[in-house]
Amino acid sequence: MYEKQISQIEDVKDFFQYLANSGLCFHPDDDAGDIGNQADGQWKNTFTKAEAKLYNSLMIDCFTVCHAADVDIYELMLTISDSVQ
């Protein structure tokens, strides 16, 4: 579980890197409660309700920080996810 606060662009990058390194395929607009997997043939939520609430809150912080810094959150996410693949 990611437990850092998001207050600057480097924090956003760290959070996105954490999610990408976890093997998640997601979009910044996704609700974390909707992210799941079918590793054993059955759909399962990746996050508990508490984790999803935390990650959604962190993503809102990411949007706020990116907006304030005039950074495109989607381009940033793509750059990080491309570096992991």
C-alpha positions as CSV (number, residue, x, y, z in Angstrom):
1,M,0.0,0.0,0.0
2,Y,1.3,3.4,-0.9
3,E,1.5,5.6,2.2
4,K,3.2,8.8,1.0
5,Q,1.5,12.2,0.5
6,I,1.4,13.9,-2.9
7,S,2.5,17.5,-2.8
8,Q,4.9,18.0,-5.7
9,I,5.5,16.6,-9.2
10,E,8.1,14.2,-7.9
11,D,5.5,12.7,-5.6
12,V,3.2,12.2,-8.5
13,K,5.9,10.5,-10.5
14,D,6.7,8.2,-7.5
15,F,3.0,7.3,-7.1
16,F,2.6,6.5,-10.8
17,Q,5.9,4.5,-10.7
18,Y,4.6,2.6,-7.7
19,L,1.3,1.7,-9.5
20,A,3.1,0.8,-12.8
21,N,5.6,-1.4,-10.9
22,S,2.7,-3.2,-9.3
23,G,1.7,-4.4,-12.7
24,L,-1.5,-2.4,-12.8
25,C,-3.0,-1.2,-16.1
26,F,-5.0,1.9,-15.2
27,H,-5.9,5.4,-16.4
28,P,-5.7,8.5,-14.1
29,D,-9.5,8.9,-14.5
30,D,-10.2,5.3,-13.3
31,D,-11.9,4.8,-10.0
32,A,-9.5,2.6,-8.0
33,G,-12.5,0.5,-6.8
34,D,-13.0,-0.6,-10.4
35,I,-9.5,-1.8,-11.0
36,G,-9.4,-5.6,-10.9
37,N,-7.8,-8.7,-12.3
38,Q,-8.8,-12.1,-13.6
39,A,-5.7,-14.0,-12.7
40,D,-7.6,-17.2,-11.8
41,G,-10.4,-16.8,-14.3
42,Q,-12.7,-14.9,-11.9
43,W,-12.9,-11.1,-11.6
44,K,-11.5,-9.8,-8.3
45,N,-11.0,-6.2,-7.1
46,T,-7.4,-5.3,-6.8
47,F,-7.9,-3.0,-3.9
48,T,-10.0,-3.2,-0.7
49,K,-12.5,-0.5,-0.3
50,A,-10.1,1.3,2.1
51,E,-7.3,1.1,-0.3
52,A,-9.4,2.3,-3.2
53,K,-10.6,5.2,-1.2
54,L,-6.9,6.1,-0.4
55,Y,-5.8,5.7,-4.0
56,N,-8.7,7.8,-5.3
57,S,-7.7,10.5,-2.8
58,L,-4.1,10.3,-3.9
59,M,-5.1,10.6,-7.5
60,I,-7.1,13.7,-6.8
61,D,-3.9,15.1,-5.2
62,C,-2.0,14.1,-8.4
63,F,-4.5,16.1,-10.5
64,T,-4.2,19.1,-8.2
65,V,-0.4,19.1,-8.2
66,C,-0.2,18.6,-12.0
67,H,-2.7,21.4,-12.7
68,A,-0.8,23.8,-10.4
69,A,2.5,22.9,-12.1
70,D,1.0,23.1,-15.6
71,V,1.9,19.4,-16.2
72,D,-0.3,17.1,-18.3
73,I,-1.1,14.3,-16.0
74,Y,-1.9,11.9,-18.9
75,E,1.4,12.5,-20.7
76,L,3.2,12.0,-17.4
77,M,1.4,8.7,-16.8
78,L,2.2,7.5,-20.3
79,T,5.9,8.4,-19.9
80,I,6.1,6.4,-16.7
81,S,4.1,3.4,-17.9
82,D,6.1,3.3,-21.1
83,S,9.3,3.1,-19.0
84,V,8.1,0.1,-17.2
85,Q,7.0,-2.0,-20.2
